[in-house]
Structure formats: structure tokens, C-alpha cells
Amino acid sequence: MAEDIMQGPRLYHVYSTFWQNDYNITAADKRHLYHVDNSLWTPRKPDLTFHAGTDNKAPIHAVCKYSHLSRHAKFGLGDPSQPNQVTWEDLTCQSWTRVKYRWRMPLRNHPASEHHAFVWKRTSSVGVTNSSPSLWAYDNYKLIDEQSEQVMAVFTSSSHKSVDKDGKLEIYVDYGQEFDVLVLITVIALIEKHRRTRQCSSAGGGGGGGG
């Protein structure tokens, strides 16, 4: 995947589609960047497939699979239809209340380590620039560098759930396009996991709150 030159914070808008619960991602200027195909019932297909374009015909840049009957997930860059192209990483829930998720990735231009660890933490105090997280919204997260505890990114959930907008993601560090893609797919994995849990609970299937 080619790396773009990035400067300063990047803002992404995340929307969900009405019929199939897919996701669309736009840039700050509302240019459509990515489409995330959400699969519930297709055997052996990833739960989330990240397309670099406006629909599921665009090239695949990343995928995510939920572990069956588990709070954890796996994700990877690349197209799984291409042999040996995807290196899988773990998105690991680190709390029973599902408020903390850890994942790693190699940072090619970072001197600290070949595999750098990050943690998504649910937050009610940190929001995207010029906005504050709603106390009533569940899917507000901050991404922390595990070593330095620096805030790498923030996702602020939309307080107007009647609209198709899920929220805004702001990334503060420049680790390249691959990093941005994995930040996006991991936070969407948490949002979608929570959505499926809510649906299961409302249908009488039980399950705790979490994503």
C-alpha cells in the first residue's frame, strides 16, 4: 500500500448505511475515501472488509474478523484473497466491562520497536477538536500509545443517532496511511461489535454491553 504524505491532524467522518449496516468514511472536506463492507452471515468472509473507494468493488485494504463467542477480534492489512498478503494482528479486550482494547502493528519509520502497541480506551472526557463527548454516548474512545501514554487519536460518537453519522475520528500523529487505515478499522470494529451486542440484547439474545 502506497504511503501518503500527511501533515498535522487528520479528521475522518464515519457514517453507517441504512439497509446493510455498512460504513462509509469521508475526509474532513467530505470526500468519500473508504467503504467498509459489513458481513453477518457469509461463511469464511471477514466481518468487516475495508475498501479504498465508494463501494465493495473497490480494492481491499484491510479486514477484520470477530472471534466466535469472544470479546476479541483479528485484523490485518491487505486482501485475504491474495495468498500470504495479510499479516493478522489481535484486537484484544483487556477488561470485563469492555472499555479497553489493545492492538499492535509494525511502524516502519518508528525507532521504538518493530511492533508498537496501542490501546483504545473508552472516554467521557476527551473529544475531537471543537467537540465534547456526550455523556450518554457509549462509543467515545481515545487511542493511547502503550509506552508513552500519549493520545494518538480520538473518536467522538455522534449524539444524534437518528442521523446516519456514527461520529468523527481525529488522528494526531503521522505514522503513514497504513496506520490511519488500521486506526479506522479497529475503532469501527469496536463500534460494530457494540451495535451487534445491542441488537442481540434487544432481540432477547442476552449479552453484556460492550464493543
C-alpha positions, 0 to 999 in steps of 0.5 A: 500500500502506497504511503501518503504524505500527511501533515498535522491532524487528520479528521475522518467522518464515519457514517453507517448505511441504512439497509446493510449496516455498512460504513462509509468514511469521508475526509474532513472536506467530505470526500468519500475515501473508504467503504467498509463492507459489513458481513453477518452471515457469509461463511469464511468472509471477514466481518468487516472488509475495508475498501479504498473507494465508494463501494465493495468493488473497490480494492481491499485494504484491510479486514477484520474478523470477530472471534466466535463467542469472544470479546476479541477480534483479528485484523490485518492489512491487505486482501485475504484473497491474495495468498500470504498478503495479510499479516493478522494482528489481535484486537484484544479486550483487556477488561470485563466491562469492555472499555479497553482494547489493545492492538499492535502493528509494525511502524516502519519509520518508528525507532521504538520497536518493530511492533508498537502497541496501542490501546483504545480506551473508552472516554467521557472526557476527551473529544475531537477538536471543537467537540465534547463527548456526550455523556450518554454516548457509549462509543467515545474512545481515545487511542493511547500509545502503550509506552508513552501514554500519549493520545494518538487519536480520538473518536467522538460518537455522534449524539444524534443517532437518528442521523446516519453519522456514527461520529468523527475520528481525529488522528494526531500523529503521522505514522503513514496511511497504513496506520490511519487505515488500521486506526479506522478499522479497529475503532469501527470494529469496536463500534460494530461489535457494540451495535451487534451486542445491542441488537442481540440484547434487544432481540432477547439474545442476552449479552453484556454491553460492550464493543 
